[in-house]
Amino acid sequence: MHRLRAVLAALSLGVPFVASAADITRIASALEDDDPFDLFIDVGFERTQTRAKIVREQLSTNAEPGMTGDVAELWYKGVDARLNLRMAIGLYRDLELSFKLPLVFQQNEEWNFTSQSSRSTSTITNNCINADGSLIPNCLGNPENSAPLFGVPQESFRGGLGNLHFGLAYAFFNQEKDDTKPTWIVGIDYEAPTAKMRDPSVDTTDSDERGNIGDRVHKYQIYTSFSRRMGAAEPYFKASYTIPVRGPGIYSNCDQRDATPPNLGAPGNCGQGPWNRKETGIKAPEMVGMLAGVELVPFNRPEKHQKFTLDLRAIGNYVGSGRYNNELSAALRKLLTSDEYFQIGGMMGVTASAAESFQIRASGTFLYNTDHVLTNEELGKDLDGDGEINDALGSPELNPTFDWRYDLVSRRFRAIGSTTFRFDLSATFSF
């Protein structure tokens, strides 16, 4: 009865429901008086599916001059299925070292026409513009002379070993040791660029020859998390900030400067003036994440190590702008510059323990991704200081990766109504 009252109190106080506090503030320790060594091994299957409608800006004939409207072109679907292997080891009192390696079974994408678009009406298949902005001869009014941006429908297949993660975390307070204080953890997770580099220009439409998935970018995530157990409820909070740092051997769109047909607006500028590899290469986005929620324990028998928990979580993420592999990169065969956007959603999960050293967990996460531009490369740089960018063919001020076919305002692609659903099923072994 006491447990039931605690659960009802948590509900009536409007606590934001959350996912497992055991995950958020779990810490492996060592050299304790009653616990000389902790080891956690997590094995989990994760499947993430993202869907979006891809629209394209077009000049409106019925609005004011220069106004654009969106025309629905494609349905996008991306599926990522992987096995996550993680191990956490106690180094000292409330000091943890962790390792994680994902085995990506599939990282597949597909594009199909919407009901408002077709091969005969789509601007993707009926393209009459070259990457440098020039018109294709005898194309206007003659669809047989058009140069499609890419084929629709289309599928892309990738997979392989993912990047290796190393983590270090320390609990400044631990409620298990001092019940007058919450558990407070500060940590850093380093994602090393160990996966084979993804080359977006490579054809990955054959499911028997899957492409690589690595980006050659170091990622440092700094985070802090809190939890406070109150009877049968344990509310918690976590905030994180991810800093990307480009490593050696990054991919640059200028790696395909000699492509036929050309896939860059000004390939001759590659390596010239300010257009070095740093300027034309991948620019992974910064990310900020926050989550808050509570873990509820409707059933708990400590003497038999039996426990069942219900976890609910509110999630908010910020994804910065950058040039990276987005929803159209595999189709357009290059890194694309995306606008910033937000992810808002939540997660519900359950955890069951039937023994002291084993527990199983299942959860589902839903995120809504705010609308964002997918092709937003900058035109160039004002090198002579006249206040304008010379956009004439052959101008050294032109950004070599700018593509007149879809980076120009009134021709850009955008992802709208994008949603992400993830299912996780994992088991934890404690020693």
Salt bridges, closest charged atoms under 4 A:
ASP23 OD2 - ARG361 NE 3.34
GLU32 OE2 - LYS177 NZ 2.32
ASP33 OD1 - ARG93 NH2 3.88
ASP42 OD2 - ARG26 NH2 2.80
ASP42 OD2 - ARG86 NH1 3.64
GLU57 OE2 - ARG412 NH2 2.79
ASP70 OD2 - ARG414 NH1 2.20
ASP80 OD2 - ARG82 NH2 2.79
ASP94 OD2 - LYS177 NZ 2.86
GLU96 OE2 - ARG86 NH2 3.47
GLU109 OE1 - ARG198 NH2 3.80
GLU176 OE2 - ARG229 NH1 3.37
ASP178 OD2 - LYS181 NZ 3.09
ASP189 OD2 - HIS165 ND1 2.97
GLU191 OE1 - HIS165 NE2 3.82
GLU191 OE2 - LYS219 NZ 3.88
ASP203 OD1 - ARG333 NH2 3.61
ASP215 OD2 - LYS219 NZ 2.62
ASP255 OD1 - ARG277 NH1 2.91
GLU279 OE1 - LYS283 NZ 3.90
GLU279 OE1 - LYS381 NZ 3.67
ASP311 OD2 - ARG361 NH1 2.54
GLU327 OE2 - HIS372 NE2 3.47
GLU356 OE1 - HIS305 NE2 3.81
GLU377 OE2 - ARG323 NH2 2.58
ASP403 OD2 - LYS334 NZ 3.45
ASP403 OD2 - ARG405 NH2 2.67
ASP424 OD2 - ARG422 NE 3.26
